Structures are given as structure tokens and as C-alpha cells.
Amino acid sequence: MKNVMYYYNAVEGEEELHEDEEVAKLVNGEVIERNGEYWRITEVLTTTGLGTPKPLDIVRVFLAGPVP
């Protein structure tokens, strides 16, 4: 399980928990649907093992758009 934070045009948006398989699909250059609009992934940054007692990976996903 990973904590995913979405940034829309560099503005912080939603924070969600995702399974590892879902996070693996977040790839630079891909277009994803969020809130009924399509966004291009410009960057995916992962920080590993934050927090206690159970460390959690933090994934920051930067989106540009919406894409027509």
C-alpha cells in the first residue's frame, strides 16, 4: 500500500491510498482520468519508508492538463 499525493498543474490536490499494482501504472507521459478530466503525468516521485510504526511509501504524482 502506498500513499499517493496528486498535484494538478503544480497545485496540491487529493491524497489517496493505492495498492502497489495501481501505483505501477503511474508512468511519466501517460494520460490518466481524474475527476472526469484527462491529465498527462509529468513526473512521479517516490519517497520510501516514512512514518512509524509501519513505514509507508509516499508517491507524488505531478499532472499537467487537462488534456483535450
C-alpha positions in Angstrom: 0.0 0.0 0.0 1.3 3.5 -0.9 0.2 7.0 0.0 -0.3 8.9 -3.3 -0.5 12.7 -3.5 -1.7 14.2 -6.8 -0.6 17.7 -7.9 -2.6 19.4 -10.6 -0.6 22.0 -12.6 1.8 22.1 -9.6 -1.1 22.7 -7.1 -1.6 20.1 -4.4 -4.8 18.1 -4.8 -6.1 14.8 -3.4 -4.2 12.3 -1.2 -5.2 8.7 -1.6 -4.1 5.2 -0.6 -3.4 2.9 -3.6 -2.3 -0.7 -4.0 1.1 -1.3 -5.4 -0.3 -2.5 -8.7 -2.2 0.7 -9.2 0.9 2.8 -8.5 3.0 0.8 -11.0 0.6 2.2 -13.7 1.6 5.8 -13.0 4.2 6.4 -15.6 5.7 9.7 -17.0 4.0 10.7 -20.2 0.8 8.6 -19.7 -2.6 10.2 -19.7 -5.0 9.3 -16.8 -8.5 10.3 -15.9 -9.0 12.2 -12.6 -12.3 13.9 -11.6 -13.8 13.5 -15.0 -10.9 15.1 -16.9 -7.8 13.7 -18.6 -4.3 14.7 -17.3 -0.8 13.9 -18.5 1.7 12.6 -15.9 4.8 14.8 -16.0 6.7 13.4 -13.0 6.4 10.6 -10.4 8.5 10.9 -7.3 8.7 8.2 -4.6 9.9 8.5 -1.0 10.3 5.2 0.7 9.5 4.2 4.2 8.2 7.2 6.1 6.4 7.1 9.4 6.1 4.7 12.3 5.2 2.1 13.5 4.5 0.9 9.9 6.6 2.7 7.3 4.6 3.9 4.3 5.9 4.9 0.8 4.9 8.3 -0.3 4.3 8.8 -4.1 3.9 12.3 -5.5 2.3 12.4 -9.0 2.5 15.7 -10.9 -0.1 16.2 -13.6 -0.5 18.7 -16.4 -3.7 19.5 -18.2 -6.5 18.9 -18.6 -5.7 17.2 -21.9 -8.3 17.6 -24.6 
